Amino acid sequence: MSEALRKGTRVSGADRSELAAQLRRRYDEGESIRGLAAATGRSYGFVHRLLSEAGVELRGRGGATRKA
């Protein structure tokens, strides 16, 4: 990722659209939101919000389900 994405910097305009497209592609290829957050140095919430803004259909949580 680029120098402009240092932790705490504001991402807007074309940079935000480009980042959203990159994250969308990686998420669609199977990478997790937590993995994307770690790779970009951004928070889970930021990545989640950016994916949602990009119109990504988010996957459900993994793991076993409990029956009552």
PyMOL Python script that loads the backbone (N, CA, C, O; Angstrom):
from pymol import cmd

cmd.read_pdbstr("""\
ATOM      1  N   MET A   1       0.844  -1.174   0.000  1.00  0.00           N
ATOM      2  CA  MET A   1       0.000   0.000   0.000  1.00  0.00           C
ATOM      3  C   MET A   1       0.891   1.239   0.000  1.00  0.00           C
ATOM      4  O   MET A   1       2.085   1.156   0.286  1.00  0.00           O
ATOM      5  N   SER A   2       0.313   2.362  -0.316  1.00  0.00           N
ATOM      6  CA  SER A   2       1.107   3.564  -0.535  1.00  0.00           C
ATOM      7  C   SER A   2       1.465   4.304   0.738  1.00  0.00           C
ATOM      8  O   SER A   2       0.931   4.030   1.812  1.00  0.00           O
ATOM      9  N   GLU A   3       2.392   5.258   0.591  1.00  0.00           N
ATOM     10  CA  GLU A   3       2.854   6.080   1.703  1.00  0.00           C
ATOM     11  C   GLU A   3       1.714   6.885   2.319  1.00  0.00           C
ATOM     12  O   GLU A   3       1.728   7.148   3.521  1.00  0.00           O
ATOM     13  N   ALA A   4       0.725   7.280   1.513  1.00  0.00           N
ATOM     14  CA  ALA A   4      -0.391   8.099   1.985  1.00  0.00           C
ATOM     15  C   ALA A   4      -1.284   7.354   2.972  1.00  0.00           C
ATOM     16  O   ALA A   4      -2.158   7.964   3.589  1.00  0.00           O
ATOM     17  N   LEU A   5      -1.084   6.062   3.130  1.00  0.00           N
ATOM     18  CA  LEU A   5      -1.963   5.277   3.997  1.00  0.00           C
ATOM     19  C   LEU A   5      -1.372   5.034   5.382  1.00  0.00           C
ATOM     20  O   LEU A   5      -1.752   4.080   6.061  1.00  0.00           O
ATOM     21  N   ARG A   6      -0.458   5.880   5.797  1.00  0.00           N
ATOM     22  CA  ARG A   6       0.075   5.708   7.140  1.00  0.00           C
ATOM     23  C   ARG A   6      -1.042   5.824   8.159  1.00  0.00           C
ATOM     24  O   ARG A   6      -2.025   6.534   7.946  1.00  0.00           O
ATOM     25  N   LYS A   7      -0.880   5.123   9.260  1.00  0.00           N
ATOM     26  CA  LYS A   7      -1.914   5.070  10.289  1.00  0.00           C
ATOM     27  C   LYS A   7      -2.317   6.470  10.734  1.00  0.00           C
ATOM     28  O   LYS A   7      -1.475   7.314  11.039  1.00  0.00           O
ATOM     29  N   GLY A   8      -3.624   6.691  10.760  1.00  0.00           N
ATOM     30  CA  GLY A   8      -4.150   7.955  11.236  1.00  0.00           C
ATOM     31  C   GLY A   8      -4.339   9.018  10.168  1.00  0.00           C
ATOM     32  O   GLY A   8      -4.936  10.059  10.441  1.00  0.00           O
ATOM     33  N   THR A   9      -3.843   8.783   8.953  1.00  0.00           N
ATOM     34  CA  THR A   9      -4.031   9.775   7.902  1.00  0.00           C
ATOM     35  C   THR A   9      -5.408   9.628   7.287  1.00  0.00           C
ATOM     36  O   THR A   9      -5.943   8.524   7.186  1.00  0.00           O
ATOM     37  N   ARG A  10      -5.971  10.745   6.882  1.00  0.00           N
ATOM     38  CA  ARG A  10      -7.294  10.739   6.263  1.00  0.00           C
ATOM     39  C   ARG A  10      -7.179  10.236   4.827  1.00  0.00           C
ATOM     40  O   ARG A  10      -6.275  10.631   4.091  1.00  0.00           O
ATOM     41  N   VAL A  11      -8.098   9.367   4.442  1.00  0.00           N
ATOM     42  CA  VAL A  11      -8.125   8.831   3.088  1.00  0.00           C
ATOM     43  C   VAL A  11      -9.426   9.303   2.447  1.00  0.00           C
ATOM     44  O   VAL A  11     -10.512   8.936   2.895  1.00  0.00           O
ATOM     45  N   SER A  12      -9.313  10.120   1.396  1.00  0.00           N
ATOM     46  CA  SER A  12     -10.520  10.658   0.769  1.00  0.00           C
ATOM     47  C   SER A  12     -10.331  10.767  -0.737  1.00  0.00           C
ATOM     48  O   SER A  12      -9.228  10.587  -1.254  1.00  0.00           O
ATOM     49  N   GLY A  13     -11.408  11.060  -1.421  1.00  0.00           N
ATOM     50  CA  GLY A  13     -11.384  11.279  -2.863  1.00  0.00           C
ATOM     51  C   GLY A  13     -10.949  10.062  -3.651  1.00  0.00           C
ATOM     52  O   GLY A  13     -11.384   8.941  -3.386  1.00  0.00           O
ATOM     53  N   ALA A  14     -10.080  10.300  -4.629  1.00  0.00           N
ATOM     54  CA  ALA A  14      -9.630   9.236  -5.525  1.00  0.00           C
ATOM     55  C   ALA A  14      -8.847   8.168  -4.763  1.00  0.00           C
ATOM     56  O   ALA A  14      -8.949   6.983  -5.079  1.00  0.00           O
ATOM     57  N   ASP A  15      -8.058   8.586  -3.751  1.00  0.00           N
ATOM     58  CA  ASP A  15      -7.297   7.609  -2.968  1.00  0.00           C
ATOM     59  C   ASP A  15      -8.230   6.643  -2.246  1.00  0.00           C
ATOM     60  O   ASP A  15      -7.952   5.446  -2.167  1.00  0.00           O
ATOM     61  N   ARG A  16      -9.335   7.162  -1.722  1.00  0.00           N
ATOM     62  CA  ARG A  16     -10.301   6.326  -1.012  1.00  0.00           C
ATOM     63  C   ARG A  16     -10.965   5.339  -1.973  1.00  0.00           C
ATOM     64  O   ARG A  16     -11.147   4.168  -1.641  1.00  0.00           O
ATOM     65  N   SER A  17     -11.325   5.819  -3.160  1.00  0.00           N
ATOM     66  CA  SER A  17     -11.951   4.947  -4.162  1.00  0.00           C
ATOM     67  C   SER A  17     -10.991   3.852  -4.609  1.00  0.00           C
ATOM     68  O   SER A  17     -11.385   2.698  -4.779  1.00  0.00           O
ATOM     69  N   GLU A  18      -9.726   4.226  -4.797  1.00  0.00           N
ATOM     70  CA  GLU A  18      -8.725   3.252  -5.224  1.00  0.00           C
ATOM     71  C   GLU A  18      -8.493   2.207  -4.131  1.00  0.00           C
ATOM     72  O   GLU A  18      -8.415   1.011  -4.415  1.00  0.00           O
ATOM     73  N   LEU A  19      -8.383   2.661  -2.885  1.00  0.00           N
ATOM     74  CA  LEU A  19      -8.199   1.736  -1.770  1.00  0.00           C
ATOM     75  C   LEU A  19      -9.401   0.812  -1.639  1.00  0.00           C
ATOM     76  O   LEU A  19      -9.235  -0.386  -1.408  1.00  0.00           O
ATOM     77  N   ALA A  20     -10.606   1.349  -1.781  1.00  0.00           N
ATOM     78  CA  ALA A  20     -11.822   0.532  -1.688  1.00  0.00           C
ATOM     79  C   ALA A  20     -11.816  -0.550  -2.763  1.00  0.00           C
ATOM     80  O   ALA A  20     -12.193  -1.691  -2.495  1.00  0.00           O
ATOM     81  N   ALA A  21     -11.392  -0.203  -3.975  1.00  0.00           N
ATOM     82  CA  ALA A  21     -11.351  -1.178  -5.073  1.00  0.00           C
ATOM     83  C   ALA A  21     -10.334  -2.281  -4.772  1.00  0.00           C
ATOM     84  O   ALA A  21     -10.601  -3.458  -5.013  1.00  0.00           O
ATOM     85  N   GLN A  22      -9.164  -1.896  -4.245  1.00  0.00           N
ATOM     86  CA  GLN A  22      -8.141  -2.888  -3.905  1.00  0.00           C
ATOM     87  C   GLN A  22      -8.620  -3.822  -2.800  1.00  0.00           C
ATOM     88  O   GLN A  22      -8.449  -5.038  -2.879  1.00  0.00           O
ATOM     89  N   LEU A  23      -9.220  -3.233  -1.770  1.00  0.00           N
ATOM     90  CA  LEU A  23      -9.707  -4.044  -0.653  1.00  0.00           C
ATOM     91  C   LEU A  23     -10.843  -4.957  -1.100  1.00  0.00           C
ATOM     92  O   LEU A  23     -10.924  -6.106  -0.667  1.00  0.00           O
ATOM     93  N   ARG A  24     -11.716  -4.452  -1.959  1.00  0.00           N
ATOM     94  CA  ARG A  24     -12.830  -5.259  -2.473  1.00  0.00           C
ATOM     95  C   ARG A  24     -12.305  -6.476  -3.226  1.00  0.00           C
ATOM     96  O   ARG A  24     -12.793  -7.591  -3.037  1.00  0.00           O
ATOM     97  N   ARG A  25     -11.312  -6.256  -4.076  1.00  0.00           N
ATOM     98  CA  ARG A  25     -10.740  -7.364  -4.853  1.00  0.00           C
ATOM     99  C   ARG A  25     -10.137  -8.415  -3.917  1.00  0.00           C
ATOM    100  O   ARG A  25     -10.362  -9.613  -4.091  1.00  0.00           O
ATOM    101  N   ARG A  26      -9.376  -7.961  -2.934  1.00  0.00           N
ATOM    102  CA  ARG A  26      -8.735  -8.896  -2.011  1.00  0.00           C
ATOM    103  C   ARG A  26      -9.761  -9.621  -1.149  1.00  0.00           C
ATOM    104  O   ARG A  26      -9.605 -10.810  -0.871  1.00  0.00           O
ATOM    105  N   TYR A  27     -10.816  -8.913  -0.721  1.00  0.00           N
ATOM    106  CA  TYR A  27     -11.873  -9.533   0.083  1.00  0.00           C
ATOM    107  C   TYR A  27     -12.619 -10.576  -0.749  1.00  0.00           C
ATOM    108  O   TYR A  27     -12.926 -11.664  -0.261  1.00  0.00           O
ATOM    109  N   ASP A  28     -12.904 -10.239  -1.998  1.00  0.00           N
ATOM    110  CA  ASP A  28     -13.593 -11.180  -2.894  1.00  0.00           C
ATOM    111  C   ASP A  28     -12.744 -12.421  -3.161  1.00  0.00           C
ATOM    112  O   ASP A  28     -13.280 -13.490  -3.451  1.00  0.00           O
ATOM    113  N   GLU A  29     -11.423 -12.281  -3.065  1.00  0.00           N
ATOM    114  CA  GLU A  29     -10.520 -13.424  -3.261  1.00  0.00           C
ATOM    115  C   GLU A  29     -10.400 -14.276  -1.994  1.00  0.00           C
ATOM    116  O   GLU A  29      -9.728 -15.308  -2.003  1.00  0.00           O
ATOM    117  N   GLY A  30     -11.053 -13.844  -0.897  1.00  0.00           N
ATOM    118  CA  GLY A  30     -11.103 -14.670   0.297  1.00  0.00           C
ATOM    119  C   GLY A  30     -10.373 -14.132   1.511  1.00  0.00           C
ATOM    120  O   GLY A  30     -10.426 -14.749   2.575  1.00  0.00           O
ATOM    121  N   GLU A  31      -9.696 -13.009   1.387  1.00  0.00           N
ATOM    122  CA  GLU A  31      -8.984 -12.452   2.542  1.00  0.00           C
ATOM    123  C   GLU A  31     -10.000 -11.909   3.550  1.00  0.00           C
ATOM    124  O   GLU A  31     -11.059 -11.415   3.164  1.00  0.00           O
ATOM    125  N   SER A  32      -9.677 -12.001   4.824  1.00  0.00           N
ATOM    126  CA  SER A  32     -10.599 -11.553   5.871  1.00  0.00           C
ATOM    127  C   SER A  32     -10.464 -10.044   6.099  1.00  0.00           C
ATOM    128  O   SER A  32      -9.472  -9.426   5.711  1.00  0.00           O
ATOM    129  N   ILE A  33     -11.485  -9.473   6.735  1.00  0.00           N
ATOM    130  CA  ILE A  33     -11.437  -8.052   7.079  1.00  0.00           C
ATOM    131  C   ILE A  33     -10.282  -7.813   8.046  1.00  0.00           C
ATOM    132  O   ILE A  33      -9.557  -6.828   7.909  1.00  0.00           O
ATOM    133  N   ARG A  34     -10.104  -8.696   9.015  1.00  0.00           N
ATOM    134  CA  ARG A  34      -8.998  -8.535   9.960  1.00  0.00           C
ATOM    135  C   ARG A  34      -7.651  -8.599   9.258  1.00  0.00           C
ATOM    136  O   ARG A  34      -6.740  -7.843   9.594  1.00  0.00           O
ATOM    137  N   GLY A  35      -7.518  -9.492   8.289  1.00  0.00           N
ATOM    138  CA  GLY A  35      -6.278  -9.597   7.526  1.00  0.00           C
ATOM    139  C   GLY A  35      -6.012  -8.340   6.707  1.00  0.00           C
ATOM    140  O   GLY A  35      -4.878  -7.868   6.624  1.00  0.00           O
ATOM    141  N   LEU A  36      -7.065  -7.809   6.107  1.00  0.00           N
ATOM    142  CA  LEU A  36      -6.928  -6.576   5.329  1.00  0.00           C
ATOM    143  C   LEU A  36      -6.551  -5.412   6.231  1.00  0.00           C
ATOM    144  O   LEU A  36      -5.725  -4.577   5.862  1.00  0.00           O
ATOM    145  N   ALA A  37      -7.152  -5.357   7.410  1.00  0.00           N
ATOM    146  CA  ALA A  37      -6.849  -4.286   8.360  1.00  0.00           C
ATOM    147  C   ALA A  37      -5.380  -4.350   8.780  1.00  0.00           C
ATOM    148  O   ALA A  37      -4.703  -3.324   8.837  1.00  0.00           O
ATOM    149  N   ALA A  38      -4.897  -5.539   9.070  1.00  0.00           N
ATOM    150  CA  ALA A  38      -3.502  -5.700   9.477  1.00  0.00           C
ATOM    151  C   ALA A  38      -2.553  -5.326   8.339  1.00  0.00           C
ATOM    152  O   ALA A  38      -1.528  -4.685   8.570  1.00  0.00           O
ATOM    153  N   ALA A  39      -2.891  -5.724   7.115  1.00  0.00           N
ATOM    154  CA  ALA A  39      -2.032  -5.457   5.966  1.00  0.00           C
ATOM    155  C   ALA A  39      -1.957  -3.967   5.622  1.00  0.00           C
ATOM    156  O   ALA A  39      -0.935  -3.493   5.128  1.00  0.00           O
ATOM    157  N   THR A  40      -3.029  -3.239   5.882  1.00  0.00           N
ATOM    158  CA  THR A  40      -3.057  -1.821   5.530  1.00  0.00           C
ATOM    159  C   THR A  40      -2.717  -0.914   6.700  1.00  0.00           C
ATOM    160  O   THR A  40      -2.509   0.284   6.509  1.00  0.00           O
ATOM    161  N   GLY A  41      -2.655  -1.469   7.919  1.00  0.00           N
ATOM    162  CA  GLY A  41      -2.384  -0.656   9.091  1.00  0.00           C
ATOM    163  C   GLY A  41      -3.572   0.188   9.511  1.00  0.00           C
ATOM    164  O   GLY A  41      -3.415   1.168  10.239  1.00  0.00           O
ATOM    165  N   ARG A  42      -4.766  -0.188   9.055  1.00  0.00           N
ATOM    166  CA  ARG A  42      -5.985   0.535   9.410  1.00  0.00           C
ATOM    167  C   ARG A  42      -6.783  -0.318  10.384  1.00  0.00           C
ATOM    168  O   ARG A  42      -6.446  -1.480  10.614  1.00  0.00           O
ATOM    169  N   SER A  43      -7.830   0.246  10.954  1.00  0.00           N
ATOM    170  CA  SER A  43      -8.640  -0.495  11.914  1.00  0.00           C
ATOM    171  C   SER A  43      -9.629  -1.411  11.200  1.00  0.00           C
ATOM    172  O   SER A  43      -9.925  -1.241  10.017  1.00  0.00           O
ATOM    173  N   TYR A  44     -10.128  -2.384  11.954  1.00  0.00           N
ATOM    174  CA  TYR A  44     -11.160  -3.288  11.446  1.00  0.00           C
ATOM    175  C   TYR A  44     -12.373  -2.471  11.002  1.00  0.00           C
ATOM    176  O   TYR A  44     -12.927  -2.710   9.929  1.00  0.00           O
ATOM    177  N   GLY A  45     -12.782  -1.510  11.827  1.00  0.00           N
ATOM    178  CA  GLY A  45     -13.954  -0.689  11.517  1.00  0.00           C
ATOM    179  C   GLY A  45     -13.798   0.110  10.245  1.00  0.00           C
ATOM    180  O   GLY A  45     -14.749   0.242   9.475  1.00  0.00           O
ATOM    181  N   PHE A  46     -12.599   0.653  10.008  1.00  0.00           N
ATOM    182  CA  PHE A  46     -12.345   1.417   8.790  1.00  0.00           C
ATOM    183  C   PHE A  46     -12.498   0.533   7.561  1.00  0.00           C
ATOM    184  O   PHE A  46     -13.162   0.909   6.595  1.00  0.00           O
ATOM    185  N   VAL A  47     -11.875  -0.649   7.603  1.00  0.00           N
ATOM    186  CA  VAL A  47     -11.944  -1.567   6.463  1.00  0.00           C
ATOM    187  C   VAL A  47     -13.376  -2.033   6.248  1.00  0.00           C
ATOM    188  O   VAL A  47     -13.840  -2.093   5.110  1.00  0.00           O
ATOM    189  N   HIS A  48     -14.080  -2.361   7.322  1.00  0.00           N
ATOM    190  CA  HIS A  48     -15.477  -2.798   7.235  1.00  0.00           C
ATOM    191  C   HIS A  48     -16.334  -1.710   6.590  1.00  0.00           C
ATOM    192  O   HIS A  48     -17.140  -1.991   5.702  1.00  0.00           O
ATOM    193  N   ARG A  49     -16.156  -0.466   7.040  1.00  0.00           N
ATOM    194  CA  ARG A  49     -16.924   0.663   6.514  1.00  0.00           C
ATOM    195  C   ARG A  49     -16.603   0.904   5.039  1.00  0.00           C
ATOM    196  O   ARG A  49     -17.504   1.175   4.244  1.00  0.00           O
ATOM    197  N   LEU A  50     -15.335   0.809   4.674  1.00  0.00           N
ATOM    198  CA  LEU A  50     -14.936   1.033   3.287  1.00  0.00           C
ATOM    199  C   LEU A  50     -15.520  -0.042   2.369  1.00  0.00           C
ATOM    200  O   LEU A  50     -15.979   0.260   1.267  1.00  0.00           O
ATOM    201  N   LEU A  51     -15.500  -1.285   2.821  1.00  0.00           N
ATOM    202  CA  LEU A  51     -16.093  -2.368   2.029  1.00  0.00           C
ATOM    203  C   LEU A  51     -17.597  -2.170   1.873  1.00  0.00           C
ATOM    204  O   LEU A  51     -18.150  -2.390   0.795  1.00  0.00           O
ATOM    205  N   SER A  52     -18.248  -1.758   2.944  1.00  0.00           N
ATOM    206  CA  SER A  52     -19.691  -1.510   2.886  1.00  0.00           C
ATOM    207  C   SER A  52     -20.013  -0.378   1.925  1.00  0.00           C
ATOM    208  O   SER A  52     -20.965  -0.468   1.150  1.00  0.00           O
ATOM    209  N   GLU A  53     -19.220   0.688   1.974  1.00  0.00           N
ATOM    210  CA  GLU A  53     -19.416   1.811   1.057  1.00  0.00           C
ATOM    211  C   GLU A  53     -19.219   1.390  -0.401  1.00  0.00           C
ATOM    212  O   GLU A  53     -19.843   1.940  -1.308  1.00  0.00           O
ATOM    213  N   ALA A  54     -18.340   0.403  -0.609  1.00  0.00           N
ATOM    214  CA  ALA A  54     -18.049  -0.077  -1.959  1.00  0.00           C
ATOM    215  C   ALA A  54     -19.111  -1.061  -2.451  1.00  0.00           C
ATOM    216  O   ALA A  54     -19.028  -1.552  -3.577  1.00  0.00           O
ATOM    217  N   GLY A  55     -20.102  -1.349  -1.615  1.00  0.00           N
ATOM    218  CA  GLY A  55     -21.189  -2.231  -2.026  1.00  0.00           C
ATOM    219  C   GLY A  55     -20.881  -3.710  -1.934  1.00  0.00           C
ATOM    220  O   GLY A  55     -21.555  -4.524  -2.566  1.00  0.00           O
ATOM    221  N   VAL A  56     -19.881  -4.067  -1.163  1.00  0.00           N
ATOM    222  CA  VAL A  56     -19.498  -5.466  -1.005  1.00  0.00           C
ATOM    223  C   VAL A  56     -20.516  -6.183  -0.134  1.00  0.00           C
ATOM    224  O   VAL A  56     -20.937  -5.658   0.896  1.00  0.00           O
ATOM    225  N   GLU A  57     -20.910  -7.379  -0.544  1.00  0.00           N
ATOM    226  CA  GLU A  57     -21.775  -8.210   0.292  1.00  0.00           C
ATOM    227  C   GLU A  57     -20.862  -8.965   1.250  1.00  0.00           C
ATOM    228  O   GLU A  57     -20.136  -9.873   0.845  1.00  0.00           O
ATOM    229  N   LEU A  58     -20.907  -8.584   2.515  1.00  0.00           N
ATOM    230  CA  LEU A  58     -19.991  -9.151   3.500  1.00  0.00           C
ATOM    231  C   LEU A  58     -20.380 -10.574   3.854  1.00  0.00           C
ATOM    232  O   LEU A  58     -21.560 -10.914   3.943  1.00  0.00           O
ATOM    233  N   ARG A  59     -19.359 -11.397   4.053  1.00  0.00           N
ATOM    234  CA  ARG A  59     -19.579 -12.791   4.423  1.00  0.00           C
ATOM    235  C   ARG A  59     -20.011 -12.872   5.876  1.00  0.00           C
ATOM    236  O   ARG A  59     -19.722 -11.977   6.670  1.00  0.00           O
ATOM    237  N   GLY A  60     -20.702 -13.948   6.217  1.00  0.00           N
ATOM    238  CA  GLY A  60     -21.064 -14.187   7.605  1.00  0.00           C
ATOM    239  C   GLY A  60     -19.861 -14.620   8.411  1.00  0.00           C
ATOM    240  O   GLY A  60     -18.808 -14.932   7.855  1.00  0.00           O
ATOM    241  N   ARG A  61     -20.015 -14.640   9.697  1.00  0.00           N
ATOM    242  CA  ARG A  61     -18.922 -15.062  10.563  1.00  0.00           C
ATOM    243  C   ARG A  61     -18.710 -16.562  10.426  1.00  0.00           C
ATOM    244  O   ARG A  61     -19.650 -17.303  10.138  1.00  0.00           O
ATOM    245  N   GLY A  62     -17.492 -17.003  10.631  1.00  0.00           N
ATOM    246  CA  GLY A  62     -17.161 -18.423  10.550  1.00  0.00           C
ATOM    247  C   GLY A  62     -17.364 -19.109  11.882  1.00  0.00           C
ATOM    248  O   GLY A  62     -17.871 -18.516  12.834  1.00  0.00           O
ATOM    249  N   GLY A  63     -16.970 -20.344  11.936  1.00  0.00           N
ATOM    250  CA  GLY A  63     -17.045 -21.076  13.191  1.00  0.00           C
ATOM    251  C   GLY A  63     -18.306 -21.910  13.307  1.00  0.00           C
ATOM    252  O   GLY A  63     -19.222 -21.805  12.492  1.00  0.00           O
ATOM    253  N   ALA A  64     -18.331 -22.735  14.333  1.00  0.00           N
ATOM    254  CA  ALA A  64     -19.469 -23.616  14.558  1.00  0.00           C
ATOM    255  C   ALA A  64     -20.663 -22.820  15.067  1.00  0.00           C
ATOM    256  O   ALA A  64     -20.517 -21.802  15.744  1.00  0.00           O
ATOM    257  N   THR A  65     -21.817 -23.302  14.727  1.00  0.00           N
ATOM    258  CA  THR A  65     -23.049 -22.683  15.231  1.00  0.00           C
ATOM    259  C   THR A  65     -23.595 -23.536  16.365  1.00  0.00           C
ATOM    260  O   THR A  65     -23.411 -24.753  16.390  1.00  0.00           O
ATOM    261  N   ARG A  66     -24.254 -22.894  17.282  1.00  0.00           N
ATOM    262  CA  ARG A  66     -24.823 -23.601  18.436  1.00  0.00           C
ATOM    263  C   ARG A  66     -26.290 -23.870  18.204  1.00  0.00           C
ATOM    264  O   ARG A  66     -27.007 -23.044  17.639  1.00  0.00           O
ATOM    265  N   LYS A  67     -26.726 -25.024  18.642  1.00  0.00           N
ATOM    266  CA  LYS A  67     -28.158 -25.328  18.592  1.00  0.00           C
ATOM    267  C   LYS A  67     -28.709 -25.257  20.002  1.00  0.00           C
ATOM    268  O   LYS A  67     -28.064 -25.688  20.957  1.00  0.00           O
ATOM    269  N   ALA A  68     -29.901 -24.713  20.122  1.00  0.00           N
ATOM    270  CA  ALA A  68     -30.510 -24.519  21.458  1.00  0.00           C
ATOM    271  C   ALA A  68     -31.006 -25.815  22.038  1.00  0.00           C
ATOM    272  O   ALA A  68     -31.541 -25.831  23.147  1.00  0.00           O
TER     273      ALA A  68
END
""", "prot")
cmd.dss("prot")
cmd.show_as("cartoon", "prot")
cmd.util.cbc("prot")
cmd.orient("prot")
